């Protein structure tokens, strides 16, 4: 459960956390000296915590395989992110002459996607702030971002606890009520 996970913060300069995978498929976090799950690893990724997964017996780096396993579990949970045609395209590149170029291309594409998302957020905020209802629009934009972040946290963001989420929701409700009261005062009476 995410609320039970301790928030680990590490600078980019620090060594990645070492996770050992044993033959019985158990994962052991050497930094916290406890067994963890794939869900815990997914949470580390969402919080932008670096780690490496090592096969406990051979010492081989199996991070790629474990990350693929996390994707498979996420995809099979019913909330598929990767379209079937995309998966077919990826499979078609295995063994071909383009196989070596695809990883860099995909990594750069995802980096550009995140940058575009940030720029879009900045542009929307800037455009909205300049209008006559700038303050109202700014608060609405904050609420939309909070709602989006509740479902899709940004990399490096810790998963919110249930208590802080309730507090944020109460605050959002209060802000919506304030905005509605302001709009009611601004609208002409019939």
PyMOL commands that set and color helices and strands:
alter all, ss='L'
color gray80, all
select helices_A, chain A and resi 2-4+38-46+63-76+84-93+99-129+134-151+162-186
alter helices_A, ss='H'
color red, helices_A
select strands_A, chain A and resi 17-21+27-29+34-36+51-55
alter strands_A, ss='S'
color yellow, strands_A
deselect
rebuild
show_as cartoon
